[in-house]
Amino acid sequence: MPKAMRQTSRRQVEELARRLRKMPKYKTKLYLEKEARMQEALKAYHDLSETEITSLWIVAGVFDVSYTTLYGREQGAKPLSENGGHNTRLNKAQEMSLIWYMDIAIEGFPAS
């Protein structure tokens, strides 16, 4: 009996992991909330007329964001949603060429 229960819970865990892998990290609710706080923190840091905050450490603590990430954004780093995706090495033209080669290979035509 315990073995059947273990398989059921394992299936549930695998299903949850599959759904999480499908969803890009930058579309999750947690990431979007963090990104909104990050934008507010940068805005507060740059608008010195409204606040007298002059330290990124203080801004990071007030808005509950990572100092390292905030510093990177201040230096020009892009957010995850703008970086082009995970492990992208090919540009669109290269990707389309690769897909074309794969399609003709599947149909049985040589690529050369």
Secondary structure, DSSP 8 states (H G I E B T S, - for coil): -HHHHHHHHHHHHHHHHHHHHHS-GGGSHHHHHHHHHHHHHHHHHH-TTT-----HHHHHHHHT--HHHHHHHHTT---GGGS--TT--S-HHHHHHHHHHHHHHHHT----
